[in-house]
Amino acid sequence: MRNEITSKVANWGPAFNLRWISLKDIALDAFLDFHGFSSKEAAFIGDHYADISLLQRVGLAVAVENALPEVKAVCDYLTCSNINDGAASEIEEVFFAKR
């Protein structure tokens, strides 16, 4: 499932996957600038303290089930656990399912 999602978002431009970027705020800004989006038009999925500032910036803040309680507190939506690709399944359903 993860590879399928990665291939679908690979053409999204810079910083399409912020997971491996240490300066996530800069990466999010690059992504938004590339696409001409405001931060309120973006979604972000987080699970740790370092993600809270980004979660507070975006229009849809999402936490995985096993995120820290402080992270869950600032989020709009809670997914399944990120263990066994639970969150990836929900991303697929919400953003890529054919309607």
Summary of the structure (lengths in Angstrom):
residues: 99
radius of gyration: 12.9
end to end distance: 19.0
largest distance: 35.3
contacts: 274
relative contact order: 0.15
helix: 58%
strand: 10%
